[in-house]
Amino acid sequence: MEFRRLGRSGLNISEISYGNWLTHGSQVEEDQAQACIKAALDAGITTFDTADVYANTAAESVLGRGLKGQRRESLEIFTKVFWPTGPKGPNDKGLSRKHIMESANASLERLGTDYVDLYQAHRFDRTVPLEETMQAFADLVRQGKALYIGVSEWNAEQIARGAALARELKIPFVSNQPQYSMLWRVIEAQVVPASEREGLSQIVWSPVAQGVLTGKYKVGQPLPAGSRATDENGGANMVKRFLDEKTLAAVAKLEPLAADAGLSMAQLAVAWVLQNPNVASAIIGASRPEQVYDNVKAAGVKLEPELLTAIDEALGDVVVSDPALTVSP
């Protein structure tokens, strides 16, 4: 495993991090989830990402049980706040001070820890003054409940505003967590430059485009049984955007490129996002331990410029790059 600094902070995180969105507490049985967490630890992953909304809080509990007994100082545990949880009352969502403080305490209890290394705003909240949100995060930092602060899917202007307040409050605002893959590059034009200016890294989710970049979806063939694309409760709506014939045909052109590089399709996809110097870590998910062991082999891989050019040529105009698609609700 290789490690990178998160933003301008002194925090080192593993290039491959383990996330449990759409799996733990919902799709995957407890025994299998625990086997995947163990595989991540065995493979040298130290960074674990979750959120209170995943499986309506159950994912945090599963992760807490999976990490129990590990040396806390040897782990980086991340979670998030924004989406509705619990009975979904009027204050059970968003980035108000009330929801942030109550959610943070509940997350710590589920995770079985006194603090998280990174606490993230899961989206931007236009209904709450940003000053209120950042002050609540600052108070969590001063209480020792969060060591660093981050965000997820914020656009460039929102990142700049948050960074300015973080400087005033003297708190470490260090990361953004966007969707990023060979097929989905909307952060490159604006979010990455803004993050570089403000001292933030990207911790990217879905580097394999919800499984499409593994090559398992084929033109003219039925969707594989048990795949995410067949599970309406497990992300099928998100996968659909990449399942048109043109995109799948372009992805198929990546197979010989991966083979020539000695990589699986998944390894090529994960390694590709890690070529971006503003990316500190790529989040992988898994329903089987073998997926973890396969994906972690992307750590430390350097892709030659000629290969990067060939990837761009293979994918052509199926790549989505419009920065306007980085949108919070």
MARBATOR-588460 format. One record per residue (C-alpha): x, y, z. Coordinates in steps of 0.02 Angstrom, whole numbers. Example, Ala and Ser with C-alpha at 12.3 -4.5 7.8 and 13.67 -1.06 7.14 Angstrom:
<sites>
<<615 -225 390>>
<<684 -53 357>>
</sites>
This chain:
<sites>
<<0 0 0>>
<<55 177 -38>>
<<5 331 62>>
<<-28 513 19>>
<<-51 673 119>>
<<-229 737 132>>
<<-231 915 69>>
<<-103 1026 151>>
<<-124 934 315>>
<<-2 815 396>>
<<-126 671 386>>
<<-70 520 284>>
<<-206 410 211>>
<<-198 251 107>>
<<-207 275 -82>>
<<-346 147 -82>>
<<-480 174 49>>
<<-623 58 92>>
<<-802 122 85>>
<<-964 36 129>>
<<-1095 132 31>>
<<-1231 19 -42>>
<<-1160 -138 36>>
<<-1144 -152 224>>
<<-1307 -160 319>>
<<-1408 -180 159>>
<<-1343 -282 10>>
<<-1214 -388 99>>
<<-1241 -503 247>>
<<-1146 -466 408>>
<<-1022 -610 391>>
<<-977 -560 213>>
<<-961 -377 260>>
<<-843 -420 401>>
<<-741 -530 284>>
<<-721 -381 166>>
<<-665 -266 308>>
<<-538 -398 362>>
<<-476 -412 183>>
<<-453 -222 176>>
<<-351 -225 336>>
<<-249 -374 275>>
<<-213 -282 112>>
<<-141 -132 204>>
<<-290 -14 191>>
<<-294 102 341>>
<<-427 225 281>>
<<-611 182 300>>
<<-754 291 236>>
<<-938 282 281>>
<<-1087 396 315>>
<<-1233 403 434>>
<<-1358 387 291>>
<<-1285 225 221>>
<<-1415 90 254>>
<<-1499 220 367>>
<<-1357 214 497>>
<<-1330 24 490>>
<<-1170 39 386>>
<<-1082 138 522>>
<<-1125 4 649>>
<<-1060 -134 536>>
<<-897 -41 510>>
<<-880 -7 696>>
<<-895 -193 733>>
<<-772 -236 595>>
<<-639 -119 662>>
<<-664 -164 845>>
<<-502 -222 923>>
<<-392 -135 796>>
<<-266 -5 857>>
<<-366 156 838>>
<<-212 263 806>>
<<-170 154 655>>
<<-335 191 567>>
<<-413 341 480>>
<<-602 334 500>>
<<-710 452 398>>
<<-897 483 404>>
<<-1021 611 340>>
<<-1176 712 383>>
<<-1317 789 279>>
<<-1446 665 218>>
<<-1600 618 321>>
<<-1582 480 451>>
<<-1694 412 588>>
<<-1879 456 580>>
<<-1839 595 456>>
<<-1911 738 558>>
<<-1886 921 511>>
<<-1715 929 592>>
<<-1656 755 542>>
<<-1566 818 386>>
<<-1455 957 320>>
<<-1312 1055 393>>
<<-1392 1149 536>>
<<-1295 1157 698>>
<<-1426 1047 781>>
<<-1417 910 650>>
<<-1226 914 638>>
<<-1196 902 826>>
<<-1326 767 855>>
<<-1272 667 703>>
<<-1089 675 751>>
<<-1123 606 924>>
<<-1232 467 854>>
<<-1101 421 723>>
<<-964 409 855>>
<<-1072 292 958>>
<<-1110 179 809>>
<<-927 177 755>>
<<-868 139 932>>
<<-740 279 935>>
<<-713 442 1028>>
<<-669 537 869>>
<<-667 526 680>>
<<-515 576 582>>
<<-620 665 450>>
<<-798 729 467>>
<<-877 778 301>>
<<-1025 880 242>>
<<-1106 752 128>>
<<-1178 889 16>>
<<-1192 1079 17>>
<<-1345 1147 108>>
<<-1417 1304 29>>
<<-1550 1318 164>>
<<-1428 1348 308>>
<<-1303 1492 326>>
<<-1131 1424 286>>
<<-1065 1516 438>>
<<-1177 1410 551>>
<<-1118 1250 469>>
<<-933 1291 480>>
<<-948 1351 660>>
<<-1027 1184 708>>
<<-884 1092 623>>
<<-759 1204 713>>
<<-838 1163 880>>
<<-824 976 844>>
<<-640 1000 804>>
<<-610 1096 965>>
<<-703 961 1063>>
<<-587 830 989>>
<<-729 736 905>>
<<-663 770 729>>
<<-481 797 685>>
<<-509 865 510>>
<<-655 932 409>>
<<-703 890 231>>
<<-848 900 109>>
<<-925 795 -29>>
<<-986 849 -201>>
<<-961 1035 -170>>
<<-929 1143 -322>>
<<-781 1261 -341>>
<<-871 1415 -275>>
<<-936 1322 -122>>
<<-763 1253 -85>>
<<-688 1428 -93>>
<<-821 1498 25>>
<<-797 1355 148>>
<<-608 1373 144>>
<<-619 1559 182>>
<<-724 1526 337>>
<<-612 1382 390>>
<<-464 1500 387>>
<<-558 1624 495>>
<<-605 1487 617>>
<<-430 1411 610>>
<<-489 1233 575>>
<<-412 1106 454>>
<<-524 1100 300>>
<<-433 971 195>>
<<-539 871 72>>
<<-681 852 -52>>
<<-761 685 -95>>
<<-827 685 -273>>
<<-876 553 -399>>
<<-729 533 -519>>
<<-683 403 -649>>
<<-623 386 -828>>
<<-805 411 -880>>
<<-854 549 -757>>
<<-728 692 -754>>
<<-836 841 -704>>
<<-716 896 -565>>
<<-566 924 -677>>
<<-605 1097 -748>>
<<-655 1191 -591>>
<<-660 1088 -431>>
<<-482 1022 -441>>
<<-403 1194 -474>>
<<-505 1272 -333>>
<<-456 1130 -216>>
<<-272 1151 -260>>
<<-282 1337 -220>>
<<-369 1305 -54>>
<<-262 1158 1>>
<<-390 1018 -20>>
<<-368 844 -92>>
<<-498 737 -177>>
<<-553 572 -99>>
<<-646 499 -247>>
<<-792 380 -250>>
<<-847 261 -388>>
<<-678 253 -479>>
<<-745 102 -575>>
<<-906 194 -624>>
<<-1021 82 -521>>
<<-937 -70 -596>>
<<-952 -21 -780>>
<<-763 0 -797>>
<<-734 -179 -739>>
<<-799 -234 -909>>
<<-936 -345 -840>>
<<-1074 -257 -938>>
<<-1067 -304 -1123>>
<<-1152 -234 -1277>>
<<-1302 -339 -1327>>
<<-1290 -454 -1176>>
<<-1410 -467 -1027>>
<<-1360 -378 -867>>
<<-1262 -499 -756>>
<<-1371 -580 -623>>
<<-1342 -502 -453>>
<<-1251 -350 -523>>
<<-1284 -174 -462>>
<<-1376 -134 -623>>
<<-1510 -262 -578>>
<<-1535 -202 -399>>
<<-1659 -57 -387>>
<<-1611 -32 -205>>
<<-1425 -46 -235>>
<<-1384 91 -358>>
<<-1465 32 -520>>
<<-1521 209 -562>>
<<-1343 274 -551>>
<<-1272 137 -661>>
<<-1400 166 -799>>
<<-1314 324 -859>>
<<-1165 218 -916>>
<<-1258 71 -992>>
<<-1296 139 -1166>>
<<-1224 43 -1311>>
<<-1101 180 -1361>>
<<-1024 190 -1187>>
<<-1011 2 -1167>>
<<-929 -14 -1338>>
<<-801 118 -1288>>
<<-765 32 -1123>>
<<-735 -132 -1215>>
<<-590 -46 -1306>>
<<-503 -29 -1136>>
<<-486 -218 -1115>>
<<-332 -241 -1225>>
<<-253 -85 -1149>>
<<-273 -157 -974>>
<<-206 -326 -1030>>
<<-53 -247 -1111>>
<<-19 -153 -947>>
<<-35 -313 -846>>
<<-186 -247 -753>>
<<-366 -302 -730>>
<<-497 -180 -793>>
<<-538 -130 -614>>
<<-355 -102 -573>>
<<-335 7 -727>>
<<-486 112 -677>>
<<-427 137 -498>>
<<-249 173 -553>>
<<-313 301 -678>>
<<-394 412 -545>>
<<-236 401 -440>>
<<-135 479 -582>>
<<-219 644 -539>>
<<-101 725 -412>>
<<-247 809 -323>>
<<-323 638 -283>>
<<-265 575 -114>>
<<-366 413 -113>>
<<-486 309 -216>>
<<-630 231 -120>>
<<-669 52 -165>>
<<-820 -48 -109>>
<<-838 -236 -108>>
<<-962 -374 -83>>
<<-826 -508 -87>>
<<-649 -507 -15>>
<<-577 -553 -186>>
<<-633 -383 -252>>
<<-533 -296 -116>>
<<-375 -396 -153>>
<<-393 -360 -339>>
<<-422 -172 -323>>
<<-282 -137 -199>>
<<-155 -191 -330>>
<<-186 -22 -412>>
<<-92 64 -269>>
<<75 133 -328>>
<<42 95 -511>>
<<108 227 -632>>
<<22 235 -801>>
<<131 290 -947>>
<<79 447 -1043>>
<<52 342 -1199>>
<<-72 232 -1106>>
<<-166 383 -1038>>
<<-179 450 -1215>>
<<-241 282 -1279>>
<<-374 279 -1143>>
<<-437 450 -1195>>
<<-441 397 -1377>>
<<-536 237 -1335>>
<<-670 326 -1234>>
<<-688 475 -1351>>
<<-844 579 -1325>>
<<-929 462 -1200>>
<<-830 549 -1062>>
<<-936 671 -959>>
<<-838 828 -914>>
<<-968 966 -889>>
<<-925 1054 -723>>
<<-1106 1109 -706>>
<<-1149 928 -663>>
<<-1065 949 -493>>
<<-1228 996 -410>>
<<-1289 984 -231>>
<<-1475 974 -193>>
</sites>
